[in-house]
């Protein structure tokens, strides 16, 4: 291994093609989010079976959704700042261990109260896993393809949710709703050893926090990225500063923080309302459970395709413009869903299109948040954006139960969802105008690299 001149770590990663080592990191984080997507969405798909077995009202089901999502929010708030201090890998491994063990324990619940408590604990682990998987992936990706690779990695979440939709009714018929939670618990526990053995700590984090103790680890990781090329002595992209929530409101990033929080809160509220309540809403409207689950799963299909294609567009055209238009498209597709309720085929297509634009935009928003903040506050920034989104998801879950008891009807309820999505579109337009250099990606990032 030949040591060359000193070089900033971001310049080093950006100057090289994506190595097999980096692709492996993306693949492992993809697997983590696929398991998380399965676990997070599973409650929505097994809710009808739980409600039927325990003879619960819609109001009694609301805490199951809301407390699980509260755990997700608290987990993100707690584990994000910790990761900016001790490292992404450690927090990611602990988070996956927690949500696996608690999901497995949830299968043994014999009443709704116990199940709610265990789903809250599961949410703590889930909340810590997602932002750190996003942050770690982002910090190993070159700027020119960062949005594409991060969104492809995040597609693991939507694919996991999609798998849950396709198999949940069959597994519930064979082994009860508990079988879904058992699968959602065993899978992450099997992945923890893979994280420990095969996933590296963030190179950017190690360089930023290096006081001489990490020289060997940094050189080893850098050589795997560079393959046989010469490895320079790496220096940090920024001065070491203490990460805190207050730093997210510093002059350089405050406008983007507000815009990201608005878009995450609004879009996640709508997404989780659809994810958790759509199967129940459709069954209440007379649609058989199998068809209701299939229609809801079409949303995840659209989300997966949308994330990949929109991510590529972000790398070429910039995040603000792409996400502003795509959220506007999501609002239009929601209106189509309300108009297509009489036809299962058209409703399925409208739900698919909504997933393409709405969840596709949200996933790209995670990529944007990971590239928007400097390394010293990146995990905190991603985690708090995630936490604000989870706050929206709690609201969406609670509102879902209220809507089911109201007289607005399914059509009226769906039409209302367009309002927060329009707010998300406006926030993305605002961030593109207020912070053009920080939302530049792909080819444009070479000309307007953020000074970290």
C-alpha positions, 0 to 999 in steps of 0.5 A: 500500500503506497501512501501519497499526499494528504487529501480530504476524505470526501475528495478521496471517495469522490475521485474513485469508482464505487468499489465492491467494498462500498457496494457490500456496505450498501447491500448490508444496509439494504438488508437491514432496512428490508427487515425493518420494512417488513417489521414496521408494516407488519402491524398494519397487515395483521391488524384485522386478525388481531382485532378479530381475535381480541374483538377490539374496536378501532379506537382500541387499535389506535394505541397499537399503531401510535405507541409503536411509532412513538417508540420509533420517534424516541429511538431516532432522537436518542440514537442519532446524536449518540451515533455522532459521538460513538460511531454509526456501526455500534449504534446500528448493531445495538438497534437491530438487536433491540428491535429483533428481540422485542419483536420476537417477544411481541409474538407471546403477547396475550392482550392488547396492552402487553402487545402495545408495550412490546411494540413500543420497545420494538420501535425504539430499536427500529428508530435507531436503525434506519437513520444510522443505516442511511447515514453510513451508506451516504458517507461511503457514497461518492457525491455523483451517485449518492442519491441513487445509491442511498435511495436504492439502499432505502428500497430495502424498506419498501421491498420488506413492506411489500413482502409483508403485504404479499405473505402476511395473509397466507402466514396468518392463515397458517400460523396466526398473526403471531407468526409474522412477529416471530419472523420479524424477530428472528430475521434481525437477530440473524443479521446482527453477527453480519453487522459486527463482522462485515460492516465497517465504521464510517470512514468519514467519522473515523477521520473526523474523530481521529486522534491517532488511535484510528490510523490503522483502521482508516488506512485499512478501510481506505485501501479497500475503497481504493483497491490497488490505487495509492492511498493518501493520508486522509484529513477531515472535511471539517473541524470537529464540533460537538453535535447537538440539536442546537447545531441543526439551527445554526445559520448555515443549515437552519432553513434546510432543517425547517424545510426537511422537518415540514416535508418529513412530518407531512409526508410521513403522516400521510404514508403511515395513515395509508400503511396502517389504516388502508387495509382496515378502511377497505375491509370496512368498505366491504373489500375482502382482506386478501384484496385489501392487502394486495391493493395496499401492497401496490403502494410499496411497489410504486414506492420502490420504483419511484425511489430508484427513478427519482433518486437518479433524477436527483443526481442529475437535476438537483433535489429541490426541483425533483422533489417539489414536482414529485410531491405535487404529483403525489397530491394529484395521485391522491385525488385519483385514488379518491375518484377510483374507489369504485374500481379495484383495478383503477384504485390499485393503479392509483395507489401504485402511482401514489406510492411512486411519487409520495414514498419515492419522494420521502425516500429521496428526502432521506438521501437529501438529509444525509447529504445536506448536513456535515459529518459532525452533525449528519447522524443527528440531522438525519435522526431528527428529521426521521423523528419529526417524520415519526411524530407525523406518523403518530398523528397519522395513525391517530387520525386514521382511527378518528376518520374511521369513526367519522362520517366523511367516508372513505372518499372524503378521508382520502381527499383530505390527505392531499393537503399535507402533501402539498405542504411537503411540495412547497417545503422542497421548493423552498429548500431548493431556493434557500440552499441551492449549494447544499441540495446540489447532487451528482454532476452539479455537486462537483461545481458546488461542493458544500464546504464541511 
